[in-house]
Amino acid sequence: MALFSFSGKAQTITPKESLYEISINGIDGENLDLHQFKGKKILFVNVASKCGFTKQYEGLQELYSKHKDKLVVIGLPCNQFGEQEPGTLKEIQSFCSLNYGVDFPMTEKIEVKGEGQHPLYQWLTQKEKNGKMNSTVKWNFQKYLVDEEGRLIDVFYSITKPTSKKITKLL
């Protein structure tokens, strides 16, 4: 929980909505129950197969493999930035597996901004829902780190590599 001091009194800010109640489908079409990850940190990353940052899949897989006892990485395909994720779910899954050995959870293709913004990204980007901060998804491979109890820790823009100290020091 985030502690803030106003007039010398500490206040605890908790999310208005539970992350674990948000429904999202996995890349296989089955519901991906976020509640199964309670007790682990979660790194949510909007991903794309034809982006200059696509090579970050390698670092995401390395991070997941090294810390899977306490961290889950979830890749969320998104085609909103330069139409850099045009493939079908099967094509995306095959690309990630063949080129980067990805075995962390992946979801259905979603929208991370705008009118069709998925409820997960509404939670990640709106202080009124996550209890911590407002943010805007700027590009592919933006990362949101959530703690073991489903509280937003921080956001990292695309240029922050998955294995950077900015992220690993928080694990």
NUBAKE-106891 format. One record per residue: residue in three letters; x, y, z of N, C-alpha, C in turn; residue number from 1. Coordinates in steps of 0.1 Angstrom, whole numbers. Atoms other than C-alpha are relative to their C-alpha. Example, Ala and Ser with C-alpha at 12.3 -4.5 7.8 and 13.67 -1.06 7.14 Angstrom:
# residues 2
@res:ALA	n_east:9	n_north:-12	n_up:0	ca_east:123	ca_north:-45	ca_up:78	c_east:9	c_north:12	c_up:0	n:1;
@res:SER	n_east:-9	n_north:-11	n_up:0	ca_east:137	ca_north:-11	ca_up:71	c_east:-8	c_north:11	c_up:8	n:2;
END
This chain:
# residues 171
@res:MET	n_east:8	n_north:-12	n_up:0	ca_east:0	ca_north:0	ca_up:0	c_east:9	c_north:12	c_up:0	n:1;
@res:ALA	n_east:-7	n_north:-12	n_up:0	ca_east:12	ca_north:34	ca_up:-8	c_east:-3	c_north:9	c_up:12	n:2;
@res:LEU	n_east:3	n_north:-9	n_up:-11	ca_east:16	ca_north:58	ca_up:21	c_east:3	c_north:14	c_up:-5	n:3;
@res:PHE	n_east:-2	n_north:-14	n_up:3	ca_east:12	ca_north:95	ca_up:16	c_east:-3	c_north:8	c_up:13	n:4;
@res:SER	n_east:1	n_north:-8	n_up:-12	ca_east:15	ca_north:122	ca_up:42	c_east:-6	c_north:14	c_up:-4	n:5;
@res:PHE	n_east:7	n_north:-12	n_up:1	ca_east:-9	ca_north:151	ca_up:43	c_east:-1	c_north:6	c_up:14	n:6;
@res:SER	n_east:1	n_north:-7	n_up:-13	ca_east:-6	ca_north:176	ca_up:72	c_east:6	c_north:-9	c_up:11	n:7;
@res:GLY	n_east:-6	n_north:8	n_up:-11	ca_east:17	ca_north:152	ca_up:90	c_east:-6	c_north:-14	c_up:3	n:8;
@res:LYS	n_east:7	n_north:12	n_up:-2	ca_east:-8	ca_north:123	ca_up:89	c_east:2	c_north:-9	c_up:-12	n:9;
@res:ALA	n_east:-2	n_north:9	n_up:11	ca_east:0	ca_north:92	ca_up:69	c_east:-14	c_north:-6	c_up:-4	n:10;
@res:GLN	n_east:12	n_north:6	n_up:5	ca_east:-28	ca_north:78	ca_up:47	c_east:4	c_north:-11	c_up:-9	n:11;
@res:THR	n_east:-2	n_north:11	n_up:9	ca_east:-30	ca_north:45	ca_up:30	c_east:-9	c_north:1	c_up:-12	n:12;
@res:ILE	n_east:8	n_north:0	n_up:12	ca_east:-42	ca_north:45	ca_up:-6	c_east:-1	c_north:-14	c_up:-5	n:13;
@res:THR	n_east:2	n_north:14	n_up:5	ca_east:-57	ca_north:12	ca_up:-18	c_east:-8	c_north:1	c_up:-13	n:14;
@res:PRO	n_east:7	n_north:0	n_up:12	ca_east:-70	ca_north:4	ca_up:-52	c_east:-15	c_north:0	c_up:2	n:15;
@res:LYS	n_east:15	n_north:-1	n_up:0	ca_east:-107	ca_north:12	ca_up:-58	c_east:-6	c_north:-13	c_up:-5	n:16;
@res:GLU	n_east:5	n_north:13	n_up:6	ca_east:-111	ca_north:-20	ca_up:-78	c_east:11	c_north:-10	c_up:1	n:17;
@res:SER	n_east:-10	n_north:11	n_up:-1	ca_east:-94	ca_north:-54	ca_up:-75	c_east:4	c_north:-4	c_up:-14	n:18;
@res:LEU	n_east:-6	n_north:5	n_up:12	ca_east:-71	ca_north:-63	ca_up:-103	c_east:-4	c_north:-14	c_up:-3	n:19;
@res:TYR	n_east:3	n_north:14	n_up:2	ca_east:-79	ca_north:-99	ca_up:-97	c_east:-14	c_north:-3	c_up:-5	n:20;
@res:GLU	n_east:14	n_north:2	n_up:4	ca_east:-116	ca_north:-94	ca_up:-106	c_east:-2	c_north:3	c_up:-15	n:21;
@res:ILE	n_east:1	n_north:-4	n_up:15	ca_east:-108	ca_north:-82	ca_up:-142	c_east:1	c_north:-13	c_up:-8	n:22;
@res:SER	n_east:0	n_north:12	n_up:9	ca_east:-116	ca_north:-108	ca_up:-169	c_east:8	c_north:3	c_up:-13	n:23;
@res:ILE	n_east:-7	n_north:0	n_up:13	ca_east:-93	ca_north:-114	ca_up:-198	c_east:3	c_north:-14	c_up:-5	n:24;
@res:ASN	n_east:-2	n_north:14	n_up:6	ca_east:-88	ca_north:-143	ca_up:-222	c_east:14	c_north:-1	c_up:-3	n:25;
@res:GLY	n_east:-13	n_north:3	n_up:4	ca_east:-56	ca_north:-160	ca_up:-228	c_east:1	c_north:-1	c_up:-15	n:26;
@res:ILE	n_east:-1	n_north:0	n_up:14	ca_east:-42	ca_north:-163	ca_up:-263	c_east:-6	c_north:-13	c_up:-6	n:27;
@res:ASP	n_east:7	n_north:13	n_up:5	ca_east:-58	ca_north:-198	ca_up:-265	c_east:-15	c_north:2	c_up:0	n:28;
@res:GLY	n_east:14	n_north:-2	n_up:0	ca_east:-92	ca_north:-182	ca_up:-260	c_east:-7	c_north:-3	c_up:14	n:29;
@res:GLU	n_east:5	n_north:3	n_up:-13	ca_east:-97	ca_north:-195	ca_up:-225	c_east:2	c_north:11	c_up:10	n:30;
@res:ASN	n_east:-1	n_north:-11	n_up:-10	ca_east:-102	ca_north:-172	ca_up:-195	c_east:13	c_north:-1	c_up:7	n:31;
@res:LEU	n_east:-12	n_north:0	n_up:-8	ca_east:-69	ca_north:-162	ca_up:-179	c_east:-3	c_north:6	c_up:13	n:32;
@res:ASP	n_east:4	n_north:-4	n_up:-13	ca_east:-77	ca_north:-160	ca_up:-142	c_east:11	c_north:7	c_up:7	n:33;
@res:LEU	n_east:-11	n_north:-8	n_up:-6	ca_east:-55	ca_north:-132	ca_up:-128	c_east:1	c_north:-4	c_up:15	n:34;
@res:HIS	n_east:0	n_north:4	n_up:-15	ca_east:-64	ca_north:-144	ca_up:-92	c_east:10	c_north:-11	c_up:2	n:35;
@res:GLN	n_east:-10	n_north:10	n_up:-2	ca_east:-41	ca_north:-174	ca_up:-98	c_east:14	c_north:5	c_up:2	n:36;
@res:PHE	n_east:-13	n_north:-6	n_up:-2	ca_east:-12	ca_north:-150	ca_up:-97	c_east:2	c_north:8	c_up:13	n:37;
@res:LYS	n_east:-1	n_north:-7	n_up:-13	ca_east:-20	ca_north:-135	ca_up:-63	c_east:12	c_north:-6	c_up:8	n:38;
@res:GLY	n_east:-12	n_north:5	n_up:-7	ca_east:12	ca_north:-138	ca_up:-42	c_east:13	c_north:1	c_up:-8	n:39;
@res:LYS	n_east:-12	n_north:-2	n_up:9	ca_east:35	ca_north:-131	ca_up:-72	c_east:-2	c_north:15	c_up:-5	n:40;
@res:LYS	n_east:0	n_north:-13	n_up:7	ca_east:44	ca_north:-98	ca_up:-88	c_east:-4	c_north:-3	c_up:-14	n:41;
@res:ILE	n_east:4	n_north:2	n_up:14	ca_east:30	ca_north:-94	ca_up:-123	c_east:5	c_north:12	c_up:-8	n:42;
@res:LEU	n_east:-4	n_north:-10	n_up:10	ca_east:46	ca_north:-75	ca_up:-152	c_east:-8	c_north:-1	c_up:-12	n:43;
@res:PHE	n_east:9	n_north:0	n_up:12	ca_east:20	ca_north:-66	ca_up:-178	c_east:7	c_north:8	c_up:-11	n:44;
@res:VAL	n_east:-7	n_north:-7	n_up:11	ca_east:35	ca_north:-57	ca_up:-212	c_east:-9	c_north:-1	c_up:-13	n:45;
@res:ASN	n_east:7	n_north:1	n_up:13	ca_east:16	ca_north:-47	ca_up:-244	c_east:11	c_north:-2	c_up:-10	n:46;
@res:VAL	n_east:-10	n_north:5	n_up:9	ca_east:35	ca_north:-65	ca_up:-271	c_east:-4	c_north:1	c_up:-15	n:47;
@res:ALA	n_east:3	n_north:-1	n_up:15	ca_east:38	ca_north:-64	ca_up:-309	c_east:12	c_north:-7	c_up:-7	n:48;
@res:SER	n_east:-9	n_north:8	n_up:7	ca_east:56	ca_north:-87	ca_up:-333	c_east:9	c_north:7	c_up:-11	n:49;
@res:LYS	n_east:-7	n_north:-7	n_up:11	ca_east:67	ca_north:-61	ca_up:-359	c_east:5	c_north:14	c_up:5	n:50;
@res:CYS	n_east:-4	n_north:-12	n_up:-6	ca_east:81	ca_north:-34	ca_up:-336	c_east:15	c_north:1	c_up:2	n:51;
@res:GLY	n_east:-15	n_north:-2	n_up:-3	ca_east:116	ca_north:-20	ca_up:-330	c_east:3	c_north:-6	c_up:13	n:52;
@res:PHE	n_east:-2	n_north:5	n_up:-14	ca_east:112	ca_north:-32	ca_up:-294	c_east:-3	c_north:-15	c_up:1	n:53;
@res:THR	n_east:4	n_north:15	n_up:0	ca_east:101	ca_north:-68	ca_up:-304	c_east:11	c_north:-8	c_up:6	n:54;
@res:LYS	n_east:-10	n_north:8	n_up:-5	ca_east:135	ca_north:-81	ca_up:-294	c_east:0	c_north:0	c_up:16	n:55;
@res:GLN	n_east:2	n_north:0	n_up:-14	ca_east:125	ca_north:-73	ca_up:-258	c_east:-7	c_north:-13	c_up:5	n:56;
@res:TYR	n_east:6	n_north:13	n_up:-4	ca_east:106	ca_north:-106	ca_up:-259	c_east:11	c_north:-9	c_up:7	n:57;
@res:GLU	n_east:-12	n_north:8	n_up:-6	ca_east:141	ca_north:-122	ca_up:-252	c_east:2	c_north:4	c_up:14	n:58;
@res:GLY	n_east:-2	n_north:-4	n_up:-14	ca_east:145	ca_north:-101	ca_up:-221	c_east:-11	c_north:-3	c_up:9	n:59;
@res:LEU	n_east:11	n_north:4	n_up:-8	ca_east:110	ca_north:-107	ca_up:-209	c_east:0	c_north:-15	c_up:3	n:60;
@res:GLN	n_east:-1	n_north:15	n_up:-2	ca_east:115	ca_north:-145	ca_up:-213	c_east:11	c_north:-2	c_up:10	n:61;
@res:GLU	n_east:-11	n_north:2	n_up:-10	ca_east:148	ca_north:-142	ca_up:-194	c_east:-4	c_north:4	c_up:14	n:62;
@res:LEU	n_east:5	n_north:-5	n_up:-13	ca_east:132	ca_north:-122	ca_up:-166	c_east:-10	c_north:-10	c_up:6	n:63;
@res:TYR	n_east:10	n_north:10	n_up:-4	ca_east:103	ca_north:-147	ca_up:-164	c_east:7	c_north:-13	c_up:5	n:64;
@res:SER	n_east:-7	n_north:13	n_up:-3	ca_east:126	ca_north:-178	ca_up:-164	c_east:8	c_north:2	c_up:13	n:65;
@res:LYS	n_east:-9	n_north:-2	n_up:-11	ca_east:149	ca_north:-163	ca_up:-138	c_east:-8	c_north:2	c_up:13	n:66;
@res:HIS	n_east:7	n_north:-4	n_up:-12	ca_east:122	ca_north:-151	ca_up:-114	c_east:-14	c_north:-6	c_up:1	n:67;
@res:LYS	n_east:14	n_north:5	n_up:1	ca_east:91	ca_north:-173	ca_up:-121	c_east:-5	c_north:-5	c_up:13	n:68;
@res:ASP	n_east:5	n_north:4	n_up:-14	ca_east:90	ca_north:-183	ca_up:-84	c_east:-7	c_north:12	c_up:6	n:69;
@res:LYS	n_east:6	n_north:-12	n_up:-6	ca_east:80	ca_north:-147	ca_up:-76	c_east:-6	c_north:10	c_up:-9	n:70;
@res:LEU	n_east:4	n_north:-10	n_up:10	ca_east:71	ca_north:-130	ca_up:-109	c_east:-7	c_north:-8	c_up:-12	n:71;
@res:VAL	n_east:5	n_north:5	n_up:13	ca_east:48	ca_north:-137	ca_up:-138	c_east:0	c_north:12	c_up:-10	n:72;
@res:VAL	n_east:0	n_north:-10	n_up:11	ca_east:52	ca_north:-118	ca_up:-171	c_east:-13	c_north:-4	c_up:-8	n:73;
@res:ILE	n_east:11	n_north:2	n_up:9	ca_east:20	ca_north:-114	ca_up:-191	c_east:1	c_north:9	c_up:-12	n:74;
@res:GLY	n_east:-1	n_north:-7	n_up:12	ca_east:22	ca_north:-104	ca_up:-227	c_east:-14	c_north:3	c_up:-6	n:75;
@res:LEU	n_east:13	n_north:-4	n_up:4	ca_east:-8	ca_north:-85	ca_up:-241	c_east:1	c_north:6	c_up:-15	n:76;
@res:PRO	n_east:-1	n_north:-5	n_up:14	ca_east:-8	ca_north:-83	ca_up:-280	c_east:-9	c_north:12	c_up:-2	n:77;
@res:CYS	n_east:7	n_north:-12	n_up:3	ca_east:-19	ca_north:-49	ca_up:-292	c_east:4	c_north:5	c_up:-14	n:78;
@res:ASN	n_east:-3	n_north:-5	n_up:14	ca_east:-22	ca_north:-35	ca_up:-328	c_east:-3	c_north:15	c_up:-1	n:79;
@res:GLN	n_east:3	n_north:-14	n_up:0	ca_east:-28	ca_north:1	ca_up:-318	c_east:11	c_north:10	c_up:-4	n:80;
@res:PHE	n_east:-12	n_north:-9	n_up:2	ca_east:7	ca_north:15	ca_up:-324	c_east:6	c_north:-4	c_up:-13	n:81;
@res:GLY	n_east:-6	n_north:3	n_up:13	ca_east:17	ca_north:15	ca_up:-361	c_east:-4	c_north:-13	c_up:-6	n:82;
@res:GLU	n_east:5	n_north:13	n_up:5	ca_east:-4	ca_north:-16	ca_up:-367	c_east:12	c_north:-11	c_up:0	n:83;
@res:GLN	n_east:-12	n_north:9	n_up:-1	ca_east:27	ca_north:-36	ca_up:-355	c_east:-3	c_north:-14	c_up:5	n:84;
@res:GLU	n_east:4	n_north:13	n_up:-4	ca_east:7	ca_north:-66	ca_up:-343	c_east:-12	c_north:-4	c_up:-9	n:85;
@res:PRO	n_east:11	n_north:3	n_up:9	ca_east:-14	ca_north:-75	ca_up:-374	c_east:-4	c_north:-15	c_up:0	n:86;
@res:GLY	n_east:3	n_north:14	n_up:2	ca_east:-13	ca_north:-113	ca_up:-370	c_east:-12	c_north:-5	c_up:8	n:87;
@res:THR	n_east:11	n_north:7	n_up:-7	ca_east:-39	ca_north:-138	ca_up:-358	c_east:7	c_north:-4	c_up:13	n:88;
@res:LEU	n_east:-5	n_north:5	n_up:-12	ca_east:-36	ca_north:-152	ca_up:-323	c_east:10	c_north:-12	c_up:-2	n:89;
@res:LYS	n_east:-9	n_north:11	n_up:3	ca_east:-21	ca_north:-184	ca_up:-337	c_east:13	c_north:4	c_up:-6	n:90;
@res:GLU	n_east:-13	n_north:-5	n_up:6	ca_east:5	ca_north:-165	ca_up:-357	c_east:8	c_north:7	c_up:10	n:91;
@res:ILE	n_east:-7	n_north:-6	n_up:-11	ca_east:14	ca_north:-144	ca_up:-327	c_east:7	c_north:-10	c_up:9	n:92;
@res:GLN	n_east:-5	n_north:11	n_up:-9	ca_east:18	ca_north:-175	ca_up:-305	c_east:11	c_north:-7	c_up:-6	n:93;
@res:SER	n_east:-11	n_north:7	n_up:7	ca_east:39	ca_north:-193	ca_up:-331	c_east:12	c_north:9	c_up:-1	n:94;
@res:PHE	n_east:-11	n_north:-9	n_up:1	ca_east:61	ca_north:-162	ca_up:-337	c_east:8	c_north:1	c_up:13	n:95;
@res:CYS	n_east:-7	n_north:-1	n_up:-13	ca_east:68	ca_north:-158	ca_up:-300	c_east:7	c_north:-12	c_up:5	n:96;
@res:SER	n_east:-6	n_north:12	n_up:-4	ca_east:75	ca_north:-194	ca_up:-294	c_east:12	c_north:-4	c_up:-8	n:97;
@res:LEU	n_east:-11	n_north:3	n_up:9	ca_east:97	ca_north:-200	ca_up:-324	c_east:11	c_north:9	c_up:1	n:98;
@res:ASN	n_east:-11	n_north:-10	n_up:1	ca_east:117	ca_north:-168	ca_up:-323	c_east:6	c_north:3	c_up:14	n:99;
@res:TYR	n_east:-5	n_north:-4	n_up:-14	ca_east:120	ca_north:-162	ca_up:-285	c_east:-2	c_north:-10	c_up:11	n:100;
@res:GLY	n_east:2	n_north:11	n_up:-10	ca_east:110	ca_north:-194	ca_up:-267	c_east:-10	c_north:4	c_up:11	n:101;
@res:VAL	n_east:9	n_north:-5	n_up:-11	ca_east:82	ca_north:-175	ca_up:-249	c_east:-9	c_north:-11	c_up:5	n:102;
@res:ASP	n_east:10	n_north:9	n_up:-6	ca_east:64	ca_north:-196	ca_up:-224	c_east:-7	c_north:7	c_up:12	n:103;
@res:PHE	n_east:8	n_north:-7	n_up:-9	ca_east:50	ca_north:-169	ca_up:-202	c_east:-14	c_north:2	c_up:-5	n:104;
@res:PRO	n_east:14	n_north:-2	n_up:5	ca_east:12	ca_north:-162	ca_up:-204	c_east:-1	c_north:11	c_up:-10	n:105;
@res:MET	n_east:3	n_north:-10	n_up:10	ca_east:0	ca_north:-143	ca_up:-234	c_east:-16	c_north:1	c_up:0	n:106;
@res:THR	n_east:14	n_north:-2	n_up:0	ca_east:-35	ca_north:-129	ca_up:-238	c_east:-5	c_north:2	c_up:-15	n:107;
@res:GLU	n_east:7	n_north:-4	n_up:13	ca_east:-60	ca_north:-122	ca_up:-266	c_east:5	c_north:14	c_up:-4	n:108;
@res:LYS	n_east:-4	n_north:-13	n_up:5	ca_east:-53	ca_north:-91	ca_up:-287	c_east:-10	c_north:10	c_up:7	n:109;
@res:ILE	n_east:9	n_north:-9	n_up:-7	ca_east:-66	ca_north:-61	ca_up:-268	c_east:4	c_north:15	c_up:-4	n:110;
@res:GLU	n_east:-3	n_north:-14	n_up:2	ca_east:-68	ca_north:-23	ca_up:-270	c_east:5	c_north:6	c_up:14	n:111;
@res:VAL	n_east:-5	n_north:-5	n_up:-12	ca_east:-47	ca_north:-5	ca_up:-244	c_east:-3	c_north:15	c_up:2	n:112;
@res:LYS	n_east:3	n_north:-15	n_up:-1	ca_east:-60	ca_north:31	ca_up:-251	c_east:-13	c_north:2	c_up:-8	n:113;
@res:GLY	n_east:11	n_north:-4	n_up:8	ca_east:-90	ca_north:49	ca_up:-265	c_east:-13	c_north:-6	c_up:5	n:114;
@res:GLU	n_east:14	n_north:5	n_up:-3	ca_east:-127	ca_north:40	ca_up:-265	c_east:-1	c_north:-14	c_up:3	n:115;
@res:GLY	n_east:0	n_north:14	n_up:-2	ca_east:-121	ca_north:3	ca_up:-267	c_east:10	c_north:-5	c_up:10	n:116;
@res:GLN	n_east:-10	n_north:4	n_up:-10	ca_east:-96	ca_north:2	ca_up:-239	c_east:-5	c_north:-11	c_up:9	n:117;
@res:HIS	n_east:3	n_north:11	n_up:-8	ca_east:-96	ca_north:-31	ca_up:-221	c_east:-1	c_north:4	c_up:14	n:118;
@res:PRO	n_east:1	n_north:-3	n_up:-14	ca_east:-107	ca_north:-30	ca_up:-185	c_east:13	c_north:-2	c_up:8	n:119;
@res:LEU	n_east:-13	n_north:1	n_up:-7	ca_east:-73	ca_north:-42	ca_up:-174	c_east:8	c_north:12	c_up:-2	n:120;
@res:TYR	n_east:-7	n_north:-12	n_up:2	ca_east:-57	ca_north:-12	ca_up:-190	c_east:-7	c_north:12	c_up:6	n:121;
@res:GLN	n_east:6	n_north:-11	n_up:-8	ca_east:-83	ca_north:11	ca_up:-175	c_east:5	c_north:0	c_up:14	n:122;
@res:TRP	n_east:-5	n_north:2	n_up:-14	ca_east:-72	ca_north:-3	ca_up:-141	c_east:15	c_north:5	c_up:0	n:123;
@res:LEU	n_east:-14	n_north:-4	n_up:0	ca_east:-35	ca_north:1	ca_up:-150	c_east:3	c_north:15	c_up:-2	n:124;
@res:THR	n_east:-3	n_north:-13	n_up:4	ca_east:-38	ca_north:36	ca_up:-163	c_east:-8	c_north:11	c_up:8	n:125;
@res:GLN	n_east:9	n_north:-10	n_up:-7	ca_east:-64	ca_north:53	ca_up:-140	c_east:2	c_north:-1	c_up:15	n:126;
@res:LYS	n_east:-2	n_north:-1	n_up:-14	ca_east:-56	ca_north:64	ca_up:-105	c_east:-13	c_north:-4	c_up:8	n:127;
@res:GLU	n_east:13	n_north:3	n_up:-7	ca_east:-93	ca_north:62	ca_up:-96	c_east:-3	c_north:-15	c_up:1	n:128;
@res:LYS	n_east:2	n_north:14	n_up:-1	ca_east:-91	ca_north:25	ca_up:-102	c_east:12	c_north:-7	c_up:7	n:129;
@res:ASN	n_east:-12	n_north:7	n_up:-6	ca_east:-55	ca_north:15	ca_up:-92	c_east:4	c_north:6	c_up:13	n:130;
@res:GLY	n_east:-3	n_north:-6	n_up:-13	ca_east:-52	ca_north:39	ca_up:-63	c_east:14	c_north:6	c_up:1	n:131;
@res:LYS	n_east:-13	n_north:-5	n_up:0	ca_east:-17	ca_north:50	ca_up:-73	c_east:3	c_north:11	c_up:-9	n:132;
@res:MET	n_east:-4	n_north:-11	n_up:10	ca_east:-13	ca_north:70	ca_up:-105	c_east:-8	c_north:-2	c_up:-13	n:133;
@res:ASN	n_east:5	n_north:-1	n_up:14	ca_east:-26	ca_north:80	ca_up:-139	c_east:12	c_north:-2	c_up:-9	n:134;
@res:SER	n_east:-10	n_north:1	n_up:10	ca_east:-6	ca_north:71	ca_up:-170	c_east:-6	c_north:-2	c_up:-13	n:135;
@res:THR	n_east:5	n_north:1	n_up:14	ca_east:-9	ca_north:69	ca_up:-207	c_east:10	c_north:-10	c_up:-7	n:136;
@res:VAL	n_east:-8	n_north:9	n_up:7	ca_east:3	ca_north:40	ca_up:-228	c_east:5	c_north:7	c_up:-13	n:137;
@res:LYS	n_east:-6	n_north:-8	n_up:10	ca_east:28	ca_north:56	ca_up:-252	c_east:3	c_north:-8	c_up:-13	n:138;
@res:TRP	n_east:-4	n_north:8	n_up:11	ca_east:39	ca_north:27	ca_up:-274	c_east:1	c_north:-15	c_up:4	n:139;
@res:ASN	n_east:-2	n_north:14	n_up:-3	ca_east:45	ca_north:-11	ca_up:-276	c_east:11	c_north:-2	c_up:10	n:140;
@res:PHE	n_east:-10	n_north:4	n_up:-10	ca_east:64	ca_north:-28	ca_up:-248	c_east:1	c_north:10	c_up:12	n:141;
@res:GLN	n_east:1	n_north:-7	n_up:-12	ca_east:53	ca_north:-4	ca_up:-221	c_east:-3	c_north:-10	c_up:11	n:142;
@res:LYS	n_east:1	n_north:10	n_up:-10	ca_east:55	ca_north:-23	ca_up:-188	c_east:-6	c_north:6	c_up:13	n:143;
@res:TYR	n_east:7	n_north:-4	n_up:-13	ca_east:33	ca_north:-21	ca_up:-156	c_east:3	c_north:-11	c_up:10	n:144;
@res:LEU	n_east:-4	n_north:9	n_up:-10	ca_east:46	ca_north:-38	ca_up:-125	c_east:-10	c_north:1	c_up:12	n:145;
@res:VAL	n_east:10	n_north:0	n_up:-10	ca_east:20	ca_north:-49	ca_up:-99	c_east:6	c_north:-9	c_up:11	n:146;
@res:ASP	n_east:-6	n_north:8	n_up:-11	ca_east:29	ca_north:-63	ca_up:-64	c_east:-8	c_north:-13	c_up:3	n:147;
@res:GLU	n_east:6	n_north:13	n_up:-3	ca_east:19	ca_north:-96	ca_up:-48	c_east:-15	c_north:1	c_up:5	n:148;
@res:GLU	n_east:14	n_north:-2	n_up:-5	ca_east:-14	ca_north:-82	ca_up:-35	c_east:-8	c_north:8	c_up:-10	n:149;
@res:GLY	n_east:8	n_north:-6	n_up:11	ca_east:-25	ca_north:-66	ca_up:-68	c_east:0	c_north:15	c_up:1	n:150;
@res:ARG	n_east:-1	n_north:-15	n_up:0	ca_east:-13	ca_north:-30	ca_up:-62	c_east:11	c_north:4	c_up:-10	n:151;
@res:LEU	n_east:-9	n_north:-6	n_up:10	ca_east:4	ca_north:-10	ca_up:-89	c_east:12	c_north:5	c_up:7	n:152;
@res:ILE	n_east:-13	n_north:-4	n_up:-5	ca_east:41	ca_north:-5	ca_up:-82	c_east:5	c_north:12	c_up:-9	n:153;
@res:ASP	n_east:-5	n_north:-11	n_up:9	ca_east:52	ca_north:15	ca_up:-113	c_east:-2	c_north:-4	c_up:-14	n:154;
@res:VAL	n_east:0	n_north:2	n_up:14	ca_east:52	ca_north:19	ca_up:-150	c_east:13	c_north:3	c_up:-6	n:155;
@res:PHE	n_east:-13	n_north:-2	n_up:6	ca_east:82	ca_north:17	ca_up:-173	c_east:-3	c_north:1	c_up:-15	n:156;
@res:TYR	n_east:2	n_north:-2	n_up:15	ca_east:82	ca_north:30	ca_up:-209	c_east:8	c_north:-10	c_up:-8	n:157;
@res:SER	n_east:-6	n_north:10	n_up:9	ca_east:93	ca_north:10	ca_up:-239	c_east:15	c_north:0	c_up:0	n:158;
@res:ILE	n_east:-14	n_north:0	n_up:0	ca_east:129	ca_north:21	ca_up:-237	c_east:7	c_north:-7	c_up:12	n:159;
@res:THR	n_east:-5	n_north:7	n_up:-12	ca_east:133	ca_north:4	ca_up:-203	c_east:0	c_north:-15	c_up:-4	n:160;
@res:LYS	n_east:-1	n_north:14	n_up:3	ca_east:146	ca_north:-31	ca_up:-210	c_east:-5	c_north:-8	c_up:12	n:161;
@res:PRO	n_east:6	n_north:8	n_up:-11	ca_east:129	ca_north:-59	ca_up:-191	c_east:10	c_north:-4	c_up:11	n:162;
@res:THR	n_east:-9	n_north:4	n_up:-10	ca_east:161	ca_north:-69	ca_up:-173	c_east:8	c_north:12	c_up:6	n:163;
@res:SER	n_east:-7	n_north:-12	n_up:-5	ca_east:171	ca_north:-33	ca_up:-164	c_east:-1	c_north:0	c_up:15	n:164;
@res:LYS	n_east:0	n_north:-1	n_up:-14	ca_east:179	ca_north:-25	ca_up:-128	c_east:-12	c_north:7	c_up:5	n:165;
@res:LYS	n_east:12	n_north:-7	n_up:-4	ca_east:149	ca_north:-2	ca_up:-127	c_east:-11	c_north:-10	c_up:4	n:166;
@res:ILE	n_east:10	n_north:10	n_up:-3	ca_east:127	ca_north:-33	ca_up:-128	c_east:5	c_north:-11	c_up:9	n:167;
@res:THR	n_east:-5	n_north:11	n_up:-8	ca_east:149	ca_north:-60	ca_up:-113	c_east:1	c_north:3	c_up:15	n:168;
@res:LYS	n_east:-1	n_north:-4	n_up:-14	ca_east:155	ca_north:-40	ca_up:-81	c_east:-13	c_north:-1	c_up:8	n:169;
@res:LEU	n_east:13	n_north:1	n_up:-6	ca_east:118	ca_north:-42	ca_up:-74	c_east:-6	c_north:-14	c_up:1	n:170;
@res:LEU	n_east:5	n_north:13	n_up:0	ca_east:115	ca_north:-79	ca_up:-77	c_east:3	c_north:-7	c_up:13	n:171;
END
